[in-house]
Amino acid sequence: MTKKKYFPNNWKEYKRQPDWFFQPIPYEEFMDWKMMGWEIPSSVAAIIREQDLETGKVKEYVYSTVNGANKRCRKIMQESKSEFIVCSQDDIAHMFPKDLIVEDSIYDHPDNRYDEFIDDRFGNTEEDD
């Protein structure tokens, strides 16, 4: 097996910078800038971040085509053991399996119940009656 390519980071360069180099901003402004104004490259159709609810392990997938992202979403939904976030150029969706209750989830859900995976953008258009 080959190892994954190592991408060095520049933390030492940041550590060497004086305090004035980093301009403080209020928390609300930071959240609006980073969370409400996400940007992904035009070459990326979707980013999927999956968290296994049993082990807590997180995997991230980056897709250049919507078809590839749709296949991954369908696979995750069929396995029904993970929650996942899909980020595209236009939207962010947080999906949960309907039959799993996660008591330590950081997200609030009424009555600790999750809705069915329904999102026609990702190939799941049928609703259970």
Secondary structure, DSSP 8 states (H G I E B T S, - for coil): ----------HHHHHHS-GGGS----HHHHHHHHTSS----TT-SEEEEEEETTT--EEEEEESSHHHHHHHHHHHHHHT-EEEEEEESS-EEEE--TT---TT-SS--GGG------BGGGTB-----
